[in-house]
Amino acid sequence: MMTRRQASSGILASAALAAGASTVTVAQELKPLDLPPPRGEGGERLTAALKLRRSTREYSDRPLPVQVLSDLLWAAFGINRPSGDRTAPYWRHVMVMDIYVAMADGVWLYEPKAHTLLPHLKDDIRAQTGLQDFVATAPLNLVYVAHGERMTDISSEERRLYASVDTGFIGQNVYLFCASEGLGSVFRAALDGANLARVLRLPAQQFVTFAQTVGYPRG
Ligand SMILES: Cc1cc2nc3c(=O)[nH]c(=O)nc-3n(C[C@H](O)[C@H](O)[C@H](O)COP(=O)(O)O)c2cc1C
């Protein structure tokens, strides 16, 4: 039987393109993960997904197919119009939120314009994305990061507030996508944001808002 790491590696290897420029130097061996175009269709109808939406805290170790990962990230905060705007609304039309994708083989940064995953860290940081045990073994944890430096003329409390609201809309997109595709998910505040920012090597003004686990429900 394949281990989780082997299974995950298989997905990544099959989808990886030639190495491009890394976002951080420690990611030299981690390859960009080129996502297939999002399907933008399929799954349950919205009302059916709303009926199914719930939080899941027990996950199988079954990895996500790369097409599902692509569709998930597009649903989360992908570009849905020629203007470059997104599937979720965002504060003052200022693009503040990044989504980091933590899997067994490393961490990638979702880049919506090219709809690709940029290599960030070649470490398995899943256990550090939250304070609950399942985060360490679930195949995917999304970490939502805000660029505080882009939110000018407002107080730090307002920065947290608007970044949290931006994140909440993305999180609900993820919940509904997961419900429509037979995936489990849970949006999470129970995390050590300062430690996670350090592990992710975020610049001083960027901060973690929330995280969200995704995977196939166990059982
Ligand atoms: C802001 C916010 C923070 C949350 N943080 C956590 C968390 O850290 N851990 C967790 O297991 N669930 C967390 N949840 C999920 C809630 O516990 C869950 O949505 C609620 O109990 C209702 O259950 P349901 O999502 O299954 O309807 C959070 C939800 C929200 C909106």
The ligand as an SDF file (V2000), in Angstrom:
LIG
                    3D

 31 33  0  0  0  0  0  0  0  0999 V2000
  -14.3610   31.9790   13.1270 C   0  0  0  0  0  0  0  0  0  0  0  0
  -14.4550   30.4990   13.2780 C   0  0  0  0  0  0  0  0  0  0  0  0
  -13.4590   29.8140   13.9270 C   0  0  0  0  0  0  0  0  0  0  0  0
  -13.5060   28.4240   14.0660 C   0  0  0  0  0  0  0  0  0  0  0  0
  -12.4800   27.7640   14.6480 N   0  0  0  0  0  0  0  0  0  0  0  0
  -12.5180   26.4270   14.7600 C   0  0  0  0  0  0  0  0  0  0  0  0
  -11.4010   25.7190   15.2720 C   0  0  0  0  0  0  0  0  0  0  0  0
  -10.3790   26.2800   15.6160 O   0  0  0  0  0  0  0  0  0  0  0  0
  -11.4900   24.3710   15.3620 N   0  0  0  0  0  0  0  0  0  0  0  0
  -12.6000   23.6840   14.9690 C   0  0  0  0  0  0  0  0  0  0  0  0
  -12.5950   22.4510   15.0800 O   0  0  0  0  0  0  0  0  0  0  0  0
  -13.6700   24.3200   14.4510 N   0  0  0  0  0  0  0  0  0  0  0  0
  -13.6550   25.6730   14.3220 C   0  0  0  0  0  0  0  0  0  0  0  0
  -14.6910   26.3410   13.7340 N   0  0  0  0  0  0  0  0  0  0  0  0
  -15.8430   25.5850   13.2370 C   0  0  0  0  0  0  0  0  0  0  0  0
  -17.0470   25.7300   14.1730 C   0  0  0  0  0  0  0  0  0  0  0  0
  -16.7900   25.0690   15.4040 O   0  0  0  0  0  0  0  0  0  0  0  0
  -18.2770   25.1340   13.4810 C   0  0  0  0  0  0  0  0  0  0  0  0
  -18.5320   25.8330   12.2970 O   0  0  0  0  0  0  0  0  0  0  0  0
  -19.4970   25.2010   14.3750 C   0  0  0  0  0  0  0  0  0  0  0  0
  -19.3300   24.3640   15.5080 O   0  0  0  0  0  0  0  0  0  0  0  0
  -20.7660   24.7690   13.6440 C   0  0  0  0  0  0  0  0  0  0  0  0
  -20.6000   23.4590   13.1070 O   0  0  0  0  0  0  0  0  0  0  0  0
  -20.7790   23.1750   11.5390 P   0  0  0  0  0  0  0  0  0  0  0  0
  -19.7120   23.9590   10.8080 O   0  0  0  0  0  0  0  0  0  0  0  0
  -20.5950   21.6860   11.3940 O   0  0  0  0  0  0  0  0  0  0  0  0
  -22.1360   23.6200   11.1600 O   0  0  0  0  0  0  0  0  0  0  0  0
  -14.6360   27.7250   13.5790 C   0  0  0  0  0  0  0  0  0  0  0  0
  -15.6490   28.4140   12.9000 C   0  0  0  0  0  0  0  0  0  0  0  0
  -15.5570   29.7860   12.7390 C   0  0  0  0  0  0  0  0  0  0  0  0
  -16.6380   30.5000   11.9740 C   0  0  0  0  0  0  0  0  0  0  0  0
  1  2  1  0
  2  3  1  0
  2 30  2  0
  3  4  2  0
  4  5  1  0
  4 28  1  0
  5  6  2  0
  6  7  1  0
  6 13  1  0
  7  8  2  0
  7  9  1  0
  9 10  1  0
 10 11  2  0
 10 12  1  0
 12 13  2  0
 13 14  1  0
 14 15  1  0
 14 28  1  0
 15 16  1  0
 16 17  1  0
 16 18  1  0
 18 19  1  0
 18 20  1  0
 20 21  1  0
 20 22  1  0
 22 23  1  0
 23 24  1  0
 24 25  2  0
 24 26  1  0
 24 27  1  0
 28 29  2  0
 29 30  1  0
 30 31  1  0
M  END
$$$$
